[in-house]
Amino acid sequence: MNTDKDSILFKRATKPIYNITPFTLLDYPDKTACILWFAGCNMRCGYCYNPEIVKGKGNFLLSDALKFIESRKELLDGVVFSGGECTLHHDILWLADSIKSLGMSVKIDTNGSRPLVLKTLIVEKLVDYISLDFKSLKSSYGTITGSMFYHEFEETLELLIRSKIEFEVRTTIHSELIPEPAIQTMVSYLNLKGYTGTYYLQHFVDESPTLEDLPPSDKTKVQKDYSQSGLEVVWRN
């Protein structure tokens, strides 16, 4: 395995993992898994319900996480790398490689801002499933994410489509940030790009502190069937 990845990785944290969810049936399709929540993010989405993870520091070494995973390998099928943004962290490749050597699967949750990291994971067969966040259209991307990574998102999407790896695209919908016409345009965009998987929409749920104080989101303004020929759109909540 090639370990000279410093040129494409963002930072090294002594304790990169904020927390570990020991068991989930919801976050990795058709698999039992645990979730590693990586601290830090290069976006500042106002609706983010993990502000303590995005702004906070980690509590666990990668070696601590690996010891936990090794102790659960008879109970779990896979491991989810989430956050925050897990692809920012140095040695994510080492951890994925270590997990794969245990005969377990790896899923990555990502905002798509690090296509080179994802390409390396795919080429070296260190990831089995990827969930890609489609934050918004280009025109509102900077406002919604507090970042300038739309080009990187597009590069990531195109990479995943070309690679044939199993992946999904998902969007968190706040009716005041992404109204119905924007959703329709996002669906058409994915269709034109050649994405043939399921596009998952999930309503913003105002049940915990978020990065910003936002107005209420009205489900009734956006709760519709947006499926098009060749592309199924599914609401998760």
C-alpha positions as CSV (number, residue, x, y, z in Angstrom):
1,M,0.0,0.0,0.0
2,N,1.3,3.5,-0.9
3,T,1.6,5.5,2.3
4,D,3.1,8.7,0.9
5,K,-0.2,10.7,0.9
6,D,0.9,13.9,2.6
7,S,0.4,15.9,-0.6
8,I,-3.3,15.2,-0.8
9,L,-4.3,15.1,2.9
10,F,-5.3,18.2,4.8
11,K,-4.1,17.7,8.4
12,R,-2.9,15.4,11.0
13,A,-4.6,15.3,14.4
14,T,-3.2,13.3,17.4
15,K,-6.7,12.2,18.3
16,P,-8.8,12.6,15.1
17,I,-11.9,10.7,16.3
18,Y,-14.5,12.6,18.3
19,N,-16.7,9.7,19.2
20,I,-17.6,6.1,18.3
21,T,-21.1,4.8,17.9
22,P,-20.7,1.1,18.7
23,F,-23.7,-0.3,16.6
24,T,-26.0,0.9,13.8
25,L,-28.4,-0.8,11.4
26,L,-29.2,2.5,9.6
27,D,-26.0,4.0,8.4
28,Y,-24.6,1.3,6.2
29,P,-27.1,-0.3,3.8
30,D,-27.7,-4.0,4.6
31,K,-24.8,-4.2,7.1
32,T,-24.3,-4.1,10.8
33,A,-21.7,-1.4,11.5
34,C,-20.1,1.0,14.0
35,I,-19.5,4.7,13.2
36,L,-16.3,6.6,13.7
37,W,-17.1,10.3,14.0
38,F,-14.0,12.3,12.8
39,A,-13.6,15.7,14.3
40,G,-13.3,18.8,12.2
41,C,-14.8,19.9,8.9
42,N,-13.9,22.3,6.0
43,M,-17.5,23.4,5.6
44,R,-19.8,25.4,7.8
45,C,-23.3,24.3,6.9
46,G,-25.8,26.3,9.0
47,Y,-28.1,23.3,9.4
48,C,-25.3,21.0,10.7
49,Y,-26.5,19.2,13.8
50,N,-23.0,18.1,14.8
51,P,-21.4,21.5,15.7
52,E,-19.4,19.9,18.6
53,I,-17.8,17.5,16.1
54,V,-17.3,20.1,13.4
55,K,-15.7,22.6,15.8
56,G,-14.3,20.3,18.4
57,K,-11.2,18.2,18.9
58,G,-11.0,14.4,18.8
59,N,-10.9,12.2,21.9
60,F,-9.6,8.9,20.4
61,L,-6.5,7.8,18.6
62,L,-6.9,5.8,15.4
63,S,-5.2,2.9,17.3
64,D,-7.9,3.1,20.0
65,A,-10.6,2.9,17.3
66,L,-8.9,-0.1,15.7
67,K,-8.7,-1.9,19.0
68,F,-12.4,-1.4,19.4
69,I,-13.2,-2.6,15.9
70,E,-11.0,-5.7,16.4
71,S,-13.0,-6.5,19.5
72,R,-16.2,-6.3,17.5
73,K,-15.2,-7.9,14.3
74,E,-17.4,-11.0,14.9
75,L,-20.5,-8.8,15.5
76,L,-20.0,-6.1,12.8
77,D,-20.0,-6.3,9.0
78,G,-18.4,-2.9,8.5
79,V,-17.3,0.5,9.7
80,V,-18.6,3.9,8.7
81,F,-16.2,6.9,8.6
82,S,-18.3,10.0,9.2
83,G,-17.9,13.4,10.9
84,G,-17.2,16.2,10.4
85,E,-15.3,15.3,7.3
86,C,-13.3,12.2,7.6
87,T,-11.2,12.6,4.4
88,L,-9.4,15.6,6.0
89,H,-7.5,13.3,8.3
90,H,-4.0,11.9,7.8
91,D,-3.8,8.1,8.1
92,I,-7.4,7.5,7.1
93,L,-5.9,5.2,4.4
94,W,-3.9,3.3,7.0
95,L,-7.1,2.8,9.1
96,A,-9.2,1.7,6.1
97,D,-6.5,-0.7,5.1
98,S,-6.3,-2.1,8.7
99,I,-10.1,-2.6,8.7
100,K,-10.1,-4.3,5.3
101,S,-7.5,-6.7,6.5
102,L,-9.9,-7.8,9.2
103,G,-12.4,-8.8,6.5
104,M,-14.7,-5.9,7.2
105,S,-16.3,-3.4,4.8
106,V,-15.7,0.4,4.9
107,K,-18.2,3.1,4.1
108,I,-17.2,6.7,3.7
109,D,-19.6,9.7,4.4
110,T,-18.2,12.7,2.6
111,N,-18.9,16.2,1.4
112,G,-16.9,15.5,-1.7
113,S,-14.3,18.2,-1.1
114,R,-11.3,15.8,-1.3
115,P,-11.6,13.9,-4.6
116,L,-7.9,12.9,-4.6
117,V,-8.3,11.1,-1.2
118,L,-11.4,9.3,-2.4
119,K,-9.7,8.3,-5.7
120,T,-6.8,6.8,-3.7
121,L,-9.2,4.9,-1.4
122,I,-11.0,3.5,-4.5
123,V,-7.9,2.6,-6.5
124,E,-6.4,0.8,-3.5
125,K,-9.7,-0.9,-2.8
126,L,-9.9,0.5,0.7
127,V,-13.6,1.6,0.5
128,D,-16.7,-0.4,-0.4
129,Y,-19.5,2.2,-0.3
130,I,-19.6,6.0,-0.4
131,S,-22.3,8.5,0.7
132,L,-21.8,11.8,-1.1
133,D,-23.5,14.9,0.1
134,F,-24.9,17.1,-2.6
135,K,-25.1,20.3,-0.6
136,S,-26.8,22.6,-3.1
137,L,-26.6,24.1,-6.6
138,K,-23.5,26.1,-7.6
139,S,-25.3,29.4,-7.2
140,S,-26.0,28.9,-3.5
141,Y,-23.1,26.5,-2.6
142,G,-20.9,29.2,-0.9
143,T,-23.8,30.6,1.1
144,I,-25.0,27.2,2.3
145,T,-21.7,25.5,3.0
146,G,-19.5,28.5,3.8
147,S,-16.9,27.1,1.4
148,M,-15.8,27.2,-2.2
149,F,-15.7,23.4,-2.9
150,Y,-18.3,23.1,-5.6
151,H,-15.8,22.2,-8.3
152,E,-14.3,19.5,-6.0
153,F,-17.8,18.1,-5.4
154,E,-18.4,17.9,-9.2
155,E,-15.0,16.2,-9.6
156,T,-15.9,13.7,-6.8
157,L,-19.3,13.0,-8.4
158,E,-17.8,12.3,-11.8
159,L,-15.1,10.1,-10.2
160,L,-17.7,8.0,-8.4
161,I,-19.8,7.6,-11.6
162,R,-16.7,6.5,-13.6
163,S,-15.4,4.2,-10.9
164,K,-18.5,2.1,-10.7
165,I,-18.1,1.9,-6.9
166,E,-21.3,1.4,-5.0
167,F,-22.4,4.9,-3.8
168,E,-25.4,7.1,-3.1
169,V,-26.0,10.8,-3.3
170,R,-28.0,12.6,-0.6
171,T,-29.2,16.1,0.2
172,T,-30.4,17.7,3.5
173,I,-33.4,19.8,2.6
174,H,-34.3,23.0,4.5
175,S,-37.2,24.6,2.7
176,E,-35.9,28.1,3.2
177,L,-32.4,27.2,1.8
178,I,-33.3,24.7,-0.9
179,P,-36.9,25.4,-2.2
180,E,-38.8,23.1,-4.6
181,P,-37.4,24.6,-7.9
182,A,-33.9,24.1,-6.6
183,I,-34.6,20.5,-5.8
184,Q,-36.0,19.9,-9.3
185,T,-32.9,21.4,-10.8
186,M,-30.6,19.3,-8.6
187,V,-32.4,16.1,-9.7
188,S,-32.1,17.1,-13.4
189,Y,-28.4,17.9,-12.8
190,L,-27.7,14.4,-11.5
191,N,-29.7,12.9,-14.3
192,L,-27.7,14.8,-16.9
193,K,-24.4,13.7,-15.2
194,G,-25.4,10.1,-15.6
195,Y,-26.1,9.2,-12.0
196,T,-28.4,6.1,-12.0
197,G,-28.5,5.3,-8.3
198,T,-31.1,6.5,-5.8
199,Y,-31.0,10.2,-4.8
200,Y,-31.9,10.4,-1.1
201,L,-33.5,13.6,0.3
202,Q,-33.7,14.1,4.1
203,H,-35.6,16.9,5.8
204,F,-33.7,19.2,8.1
205,V,-34.9,18.2,11.6
206,D,-34.7,21.0,14.2
207,E,-34.3,18.9,17.3
208,S,-30.8,19.7,18.4
209,P,-28.4,22.7,18.3
210,T,-27.1,23.6,14.9
211,L,-24.2,25.7,13.7
212,E,-26.6,28.6,13.0
213,D,-30.0,29.6,14.2
214,L,-32.2,28.9,11.3
215,P,-35.9,29.7,10.7
216,P,-38.3,26.7,10.7
217,S,-38.3,24.4,7.7
218,D,-41.7,23.7,6.2
219,K,-41.9,20.1,4.9
220,T,-45.2,20.8,3.1
221,K,-43.4,23.3,0.7
222,V,-41.0,20.6,-0.6
223,Q,-42.4,17.2,0.2
224,K,-43.1,15.9,-3.3
225,D,-42.1,13.2,-5.7
226,Y,-39.1,14.4,-7.7
227,S,-38.3,11.2,-9.5
228,Q,-37.4,11.4,-13.2
229,S,-37.0,8.8,-15.9
230,G,-33.8,6.9,-15.0
231,L,-33.4,8.5,-11.5
232,E,-35.4,7.5,-8.4
233,V,-35.7,10.1,-5.6
234,V,-36.5,8.9,-2.2
235,W,-37.3,10.8,1.0
236,R,-35.7,9.3,4.1
237,N,-37.8,11.1,6.6
